[in-house]
Amino acid sequence: MPLDRAPAAVDPGGVPDGHEEAVGAMSTRRGARRWSDLRPWQQAAVLTLASTEVALTATAAVDLWFRPRTEVNGVKARWWPVLLIQPVGPIAYLVRGRRRHHHRALVT
């Protein structure tokens, strides 16, 4: 790097002078948006999906915590990291991680 060039000035937002338009174009191309940029239906969709993901993860975590190890397929300790793989981890545990009990109906 030549020593005779002064470093570019940087604004408080961290963008070098003269690069504001390029950075703005890159952020919209990459899909980086602010919450306020989303339409109401998009905000509702994000909130619905996020709350569903939280509910599934919480349900799976509570089930795994309280379920005896004899009723879990595999080792319980290996299921904890799986729960962090969103959104498929909690679903995988709830579908494949729990042993099913086959109760016979009482016939009178």
Stockholm file with secondary structure:
# STOCKHOLM 1.0

chainA/1-108         MPLDRAPAAVDPGGVPDGHEEAVGAMSTRRGARRWSDLRPWQQAAVLTLASTEVALTATAAVDLWFRPRTEVNGVKARWWPVLLIQPVGPIAYLVRGRRRHHHRALVT
#=GR chainA/1-108 SS CCTTSCCCCBCTTSCBTTCHHHHHHHHHHTTCCCGGGSCHHHHHHHHHHHHHHHHHHHHHHHHHHHSCGGGBSSCHHHHHHHHTSTTHHHHHIIIIIBCCCCCCCCCC
#=GC SS_cons         CCTTSCCCCBCTTSCBTTCHHHHHHHHHHTTCCCGGGSCHHHHHHHHHHHHHHHHHHHHHHHHHHHSCGGGBSSCHHHHHHHHTSTTHHHHHIIIIIBCCCCCCCCCC
//
